[in-house]
């Protein structure tokens, strides 16, 4: 089976299906990626066994699903793109709060993340699952799918059988490597028997799950070699991590190197007897993908998050339009939306799943209006370029010399580099749309009104609030800065300063912890104090795990359930803090820097002046209410169309 290029959309849950059925939104999503140049698409996990009945997963085993599955295949395959259904079961794996009383697995051992103890599958249960998965594969083939991918990684059920850490059975499906492989080998044979030799079977398996006594690269190579020897596997994809403290490894961010698993993929490729191998993990740029193929590290390039961000990634690259790509910022907002039971969403693509998503450019309006936008952060600039592209006369005032607002500050902190892709794309779109940028100007009401606008958009952001538990005398002294101001002041400092930096965390968002990592590069010691019972509660689980991992290696200390004591003389190098319950006191000496991260208060000085004097008025982004980057770009995009 020949592919038109080497780009594969890796499986990622969208939650665009409803009540176990294919929806127009689901078809829009997959058709856009097929038209956008992907040569092969692996679907999100499907319900392929009768025990699988989650509402957000398309049910394959039901006859009522045939029409939807056929329309799904047609939407993709007619674009010269092969569609593969992913066969997977989470087993005991769970990344949501609480335990799953309906989980089943290989052994009566708890999930390393949720502590869910599964019902142990009997041999009859296993045989039934194999039969049902094979029958569902045959159904997919009859509906026009080109193949299936068997997901045996990420701590899911097949992974649980492969791993000596997760599989402690003493029967034919355990004991040794032959027993642990038996389920997957039997399933491959059953699918091949049902579907024949022209039906693709891919295996997604762990390259290194990061768990002691489980599957490391050497064991992965042995497993892959035995699977390849069957002659029935058409490609391998090696993923990392498991449902454990290593869950974050399967969606790496920019706190580490780009394309971090290519070297491991190259080594494992040698064990699979010439079967094509798919590279996966933080590959975002076409040049990176080309280099991976040219160096012989892999035959296929698996992209998940980058194709959520831009369905036309491959098409634009093939046309030499790399600058027009909306690049993935590797923030894992999409992952967070999915596990919070929401449809997949993206910080840098407000139109995920819409019919016109591919290479979107707004249609012209019939009535040209004069628009003024105050604020050049990501919310304001998103509204600005959309409105200008629709034909309006748009002027943007920005108080800084560059666009991006606080997102630009975050982009300069550890792990934030790729956030620049958001405001870089907006700046290019703004240039194409022909809007007027007035940067380095803190606009006054009179400057705005002099332009006689038909509508004004206030996107002036927000500032960190003064923590109520801090004494007034600290504020009156005027020497205590918030973390954002500290980051700006320390931007050019690279030499070590010595002493201890203390951060009072009343914010719990990712920027606070990136700031702490920046401080650790300057100061001998960094301590985070927080009144909450733990840190990073307001970020995706995979992001939180990465933060905890880095803090452990960097030696950043976290003290929960405390707040600074008013009697502290931290300017003399000592900070006293108290437990929020007992009031017990403790001290930190040698304090060289004390700063705080707190909830933000909208900056709205122009609101009451301008609102009564213009025909239409909108408040967006943090100026409306402090929000995530996702909410800011989505709101800006919506308002740009409303103007």
N, C-alpha and C positions, 0 to 999 in steps of 0.2 A: 504494500500500500504506500503510494508516494505522497508526501506532503509538499505543499507549495513553498514552505520555508521551515524554519526550525523553531518557531515561536509557539509555545503551548500555554494556554490558560490553565494554570494549576487550580485544583479544586479549592473553592472557598464558598462557604455558606452565604446565601444572600437574604434568606427569610423573605423572599419576594413571592413565594408560593403561599396559598391560603387553603386551609382545610384540606391539606394533602393533595392539592391539585395544581396543575400548571395554570398560571395566570398570564394576562397580557403583559404585566410588568416583568415577569420572569422571561417571557419570550423577547421582550425589548432588550433586556440585559444581554442575553446570550447572542441574539442576532446582531447587536451592535458590535460585540467583540469579534464575531465572525466576519462581518463587513469591514471591520477595522484592521483586518490582516492576519489575525491569528490562524495558524494552520491546523491546530487541534485544540479542542476545549474539553477539559474534564469537568463534569458537573459537580455541583455540591453533593454531599452524601445523600443517597436515596434510601427510602424504606423498601428494602428488597426481601425482607423476611416478614412473616405474618406477625411476629412479636414486635416489629418496629411500626409504631403508629403515631409518631409525633406530628402535630398539625402543620409544622413548618417544613416538613420533608415530603417530597412528592412520593406517593405510594405507587410502587411498580407492580406489586403482586395482585392488585385488584383489576379486574376486567374494565371497570369504569375509568381506569387511567389510560387506556389505550389511545383514545383520541388525543388527549393532551400530550402524551409522550410522542405520538406521531407528528403533531404540530411542532413540538420542540425540536425533534430531529430535522424536520423539513426546514425550519427557520435557520438552522446552522449548516446542514449538509448542502443546501442549495447554494451556499456562498463558497463552495470548495473548501470547506472546513470540516474536519472529522470531529464527531461528537462522541465522547466516551462517558458512560455513567459510572459514578464512583460507588463501589460496594464497600460498606463500612459499618461497623457497630461500635459504639463507645464502650460497651462492656461495663466494667466497674468505673471507667474514667468519668470524671465529672469536674467541671471548672466553674460551677455555680455554687452559691451558698447552700448549705444543707446537704443532706445525704439522700441517695436515691434508693428507696426500698425495693424498686423493681429491677435493679441492675443484676446482670448475670455475668459470670466470668469463668476463667480457667480454674481458679483456686479460691479458697475462702480467706483470702488475704485482703486487707484494706487498700483502697486507692491511696496513693501517697499524698494526694492533694486534699481530697474531701473526706477521707477516711470511710468512704462507702465500702461496706463489706457485701460482696455480691452473692447471689445464689450460684452454686457451683453447677455448671452444665454437666449433665450425664452424657455418656457416649451416645445414647439415643437422641438427646438434645442436639449434640454436635452433628450427627448424621442428618437430622431434620434441617438444621441451618444450612448445611452444605447443599442439600437438595433444593431448598427454597432459593438460595442465592443463585444457583445454576439455572433454575427455572426463570427467575427474574432476568437473568442475563439473556436468556433466549427470547424473552418477551421484548427486551430492549432492542435486540437484533431485528425482530419482526417489525418493530416500529421505525426502523431506519437508523438506529445507532450503529456506529462503526466498531464499538468495543466497550470494554469496562476497565476500570482501574481498581485493583484490590488494595485498599488502604490498610497496611500492616505496620503503621507507625504511630507517633504521637501518643502512645499509651492506650490505643484503642484495642478492641478485642483480639484481632489477629496478632498484634504486637504482644498482648498479654500471654498468648500461647507461645510465641517465639522466645520470650525472655525467661532465663532461668531465675530471675528475681521475682517475676510475677507468676510463673507457672511452677507450682510445687506438686503437680499431679504425679501419681505413681502408676498410672495406667498407660495405655498405648498412645495417649495424646500428651504425655509428659515424660518424666524420667531422664531422657537424654536428648541430644540434638535431633535425632531421628524422630522421636516422639513429639518434640515441640514443633517440628516442621510439618507434622502429619496433617493437621487441619488445612494449612495453606496448600500443601501439595495435593491433597484430595480435592480441594476446591478448584484449583487450577485445572486438574484433570476433568472435573465435572463440568466446568464451563466449556472447556475445549470439546468435550464429548457432546454437549448440547448445541454448541454454536459453530463447530468446524474450524478449519485452519485460517479462514479469511477474516475472522473476528479478532480484533486486537485485545490482548490481555496485558495490561501494564501492572507492575508491582511497585507500590510506594512503601518503602520500608526504612527502618532506622539505620542511619549511618553511625550515630553515636547518641544514645539516649541520655547520657550523662549520669546514669545511676550505677552505683557500685554493685558489682555482681550481676549486671544485666547485659546490655548489648553495647560493647565498645567497638571501635573500628575493626579490630581483628576478628571478633565474633561476627560482625556484620558481613565481612568479606567471606567467611566460611558459609554463612547462611545464603548469601547471594550466589556463591559458586554452586551450591547444591540446587538452588532454584533454577539457575540458568541451565544446568545440566539436563533438565527435563525437555528442553527444546520447545517449550510451550509459552515462554515469556517473551513478549515483543519489545518491552522496554523496562528499565529500572529507574526509579527516582529515589534518592536517598535524602531523608529528612532527619531532623534532630529533635531532641527533647522528648518528654513524656508528660503524662498527667502527674506531675510532681513539682519539686522546686525548679526543675529544668524546663517547665512548660514554655517559658519565654524564648528558649533557644529556637523554636520552630518559626518564630516571626522576629528575626533579629532587627535591631534598630541601629542608629549611627553612633551608639556608644562604643561600638567595636568597628572593625574594618568593613569595607564594602565587600560584597560577595564572599563572606567569610568561610563558606564551606566548599569552595571550588577545589582547594587542594585535597581535601578529603574525598570529594567526588572523583577526582582524577585517580587517586589511589584505589578506590573501590571499583572503578571502571575496569581495572586490570583483572578483576576476579570474575567477570560475568561473560567471558568467552565471546566477546564481540557483539553482545546484545546492546542495542543503543541505550545510552544513559542520559537522563535529564538532569541538568544542573538546576539548583533551586536555592533560594535564600538571599534576599537583599541584592538582587540584580535589578537595577532601575534604569540604566543608561544603555542605549543601543551599542555604544562603543565597548562597554563591558561585555555585552553578550557576544559581539563579534570576536573579541579577544579570547573568550572562553572556548569558542568553537575552533578558532585558529590555532590555539595552543594544544588542541586535542584533549581537553579536559572533559568534554561532553559532546554528544551529538544533538541534543535538544536543550532549549532554554525554557525553563518553567517560570512563568510570571503569574503571581496571584494579585497582590496589592497594586503593582503598577498598572495592571489592566482594569482594576476597579477605578483607578484615578483617570486613566485615559484609554478608552476602548480602541482608539486609533493609533496606539503606540507603534505597532508593527508597520502599519500603512504609512504613517508619517516618516518613520525611519527609512523605509524603502524609497520614499520620495525625496529624501534629503531635507525633510522639514523637522529635524530634531528640536529646533528652537520652539516649535509650535506645540510640542508635547507638554501636557500638564503632568508634571512629574510627581510620582509618589514621594511623600515626605516621611514614610516609614514610621508614622506616629502611632499606628495600630488603633486609630479611631474606628476603622471599619470592624476590627475584631471586637472592640468594646461594644459597638452597636449590636452586633450579632448576639453576643452572650447576654446582653441586656434585653433580648427578645424584641429588637427593633430591626427594621429593614437595613441592609447594608448601606453605609453612608461614608462620605469622604470629605476631609478638610479641603481638598483641592479640586473637588468635582461636585458641585451642588446638584447635578442633574443625573445622578446614578439611577439607571433603570427607566429613564424616560425615552419615549420613542425617538426623539430628535437629539439624543445625547451625543452621538458620534460627530466629531468635528463641529460642534455647535457654534452657530453665530446667530444673534437675534435678528428677527425680521424687522424691517423699517416700520416706524410708526407713521400714521397719516397726519398727525398734528405735532409739529416740531415745537418744543418748549425750551425755555431757558432754565437750566438747573444749576444750583450751587450746592456743592457738597463740602462741608467743613469737617476735615479729618481725612488723612490719607493712610489710615491703617487698612487692614485686609477687608474689613466690613465696608468702609467708605470707598475703597478702590474697586471692590467687586460691584457695588452699585453704580459707580462712575463709568466703568468701561461698558457695562451692559446698557446703561442709559444712552451713552454716546453712540454705541453701535446701533442702537435703535433710531438714531438720527437726531437726538436732542443736542442742544448746545450746552455743553457741560464744563463747568469750572470747578476745580478741586483746590481747596486751601489746605495745606499741611504745615504744621508748626515745625517739623523737622526738615532737614535738608534732603531726606530720602523718604520714599514710601515704605509702608510696612508696619509702622507703629510699634507696639510692644512685641509683635511677632519678630521684627528685626532684632530686637534685643535678645529674645530667646534663641534666635538663630546663631548668635555669637557665643552661646553657652555650650558646655559639653553635650554632645548628642543632638544638638538642634540645627546643625548645618543645613539639612535638607528643607527646613521650613522656608528657606529663601525661595524655594520653587514656587510658593504661593504668590508672593508679591512680585517675583520676577515675571511670572506669567501675566499677572494683572498689569504690570507696566508695559509689556509688549502688546497686550490687547488694547490698552489705553492709547498707545501710540498709533496702532492700526485704526482705532475708532476716531482719533483726531480730537480728543478732549484737551482742555487747557489745564496744565498743572501749575499751581502757584505754591512752591515749596519754600520752607524757611520763613513762613509768614503765619503768625498767630492772628487769625482773622478777627476783626472786630465786627460788631453788628453793622456799623456804617459801611464798612467795606463790602459786606455781603449785600446790603440793601442798595448800594450804588449800582449793582449789576441788574437791578430790577428783575429778580428771579420769579419765575412762575411757581417754582417749588424749591424748597431748601431741605437738605438732608443733614442732620446733625450726627456726626460719627466721631465725636471728640474723645472717646475712650473713658478711662476711669483711673483713679489713683488709689493706692493702698490706704486704708483707714488707720487711724491711731488706735491701737489696742486699748480697750476700756480698762483692762486690769493694770495698765501702766500708770504710775502716778503723774499728776499734772505737772509737777516740777520738772520731770524729764522732758516733757513737751516744751515747756517754757524755756528750758535751757537751749533748745534748738540744735543739739549736737547728736541726736539719735536719728539715723536715716533708715528708711525702709530698704529692703533687700534690692529692689529694682534700682534705687538711686546708688546703692553701693556697687552694684554690678557696672553701672555706667562709669563711676569714679575709678573702678579698678580695671577698666577695659584694657588699658595699655601696660599694666604691671605684669611682668613675667618673673621677676626675682622673688625669692622667698622673703617673707616679712617676719617670720617667727611668731611665737605666742599662740594664743587660742582664739579662734573665731567662734562666736556663739550666735546661733540663729534661733529666734523664737518663731516656731511654725504654727501659725493660726490659719494657714491657707490650705495645706494638704494637696497642692497641685504640683505637676511635674516641674514647672519652672523653679519652684523653691528648691527642689533637690538637685537640679542642674546647677543652681547657684551655689549650693553647698559643695558640690564637686569642684566648682571653680575656686571656691575659697580654700579647699584642701590643697590645691596646687600652689597656694601662696602662703598659708599658715601651717604651723607645726601640728596643730590639732583643731578639729572642727567638732562642735557639739551642737546637736539640735535638741531644743526643748520644745515640748508640745503639750497642751492641755488635753489632747485626745489620747485615747488608749493605744494608738499606733499611728504610724505615718502612712502617707500615700494612699489614703482611703478613697480619694476622688479621682484616681487614675485607673486605667484598665489593669486587670489582674496581671497580664503578661508584663506590662510596664512596671508594676509594683515589684514583681519578682526580680526584674532586672535592677531596679533601684536597690533593693535589699542585698543583692549579690555584690554590686559595686561598692556599696557602703561597707560591707564586710571586708572586702579586699583593700579598700582605701583607709580603713580604720576610722570612719566617721561614726561618732557615737550618737545614740538616740536615747533621750530620757523622756518617757511618756508620763502623762498625768501630772504635769508640773507647770508652774508659771513663775515668772520672776517675782521676787519679793521687793516691796517698795523701799525697804531699807538698804537695798544694794547700793554700793558705791562703785559701780562697774567702771566709771571713768578712772578710778584708782587701781583698776586691774582685778577687781573681785566682784563676782556676781553671785548673789544669794538667790536661791529658788526654793519654792515650797510645793509640797504635794497638794493637789487640789482637794483631796479628801481629808487627809490627816493633818495637814499643815506642817508636817515635818520638814525641817530646813536642811539644805545642803549647799555647798559652795563650789564655785569654779574660780580658780586663781589664774593669774597670768593672762587675763582677758585683754587681747589686743583689739578686738572688734566685737561689737554687739549690735545686731541688726534684727529686723523682724520682717516676716511675710504675713500679710493679713488680707481679709476680704477687701474688695475694691469698692469705692464709692464713685458713681457716675459723675463725669465732668460736664455740667449742664448750665454754665453761666449764661450762655446765649439763648437758652431755651425760652425763658419768659419774655425776652426782648423781641426775638424774631417771630415766634409763633403767631402773634396777633397781626403781624405786618406782611405776611406772605400768603398767597392763595392756598398753597399746600405745604405741609410740613411733616417730616418723618424723622424719627429718632431711631438709630440702629446701633448694633454692636454693643460694646461695653457702656456706651452713653445711655442706652435703653435700660440695660441691666447687665452686670458683669456676666460673661459667658465664655464658652469654649471657642476655639478657632473654628470648629465645625459649625457652631451656631452662628458665628459672626459672618462667615462666608455665605452660608445658606440664607441668612436674613438679607445681607447685601444684595445677593443675586435676585431674591424675590422683589425687593424694593426697586431695583433697577428696572424690572419689568412693569412695575406698577406706575412708574413716573410717566 
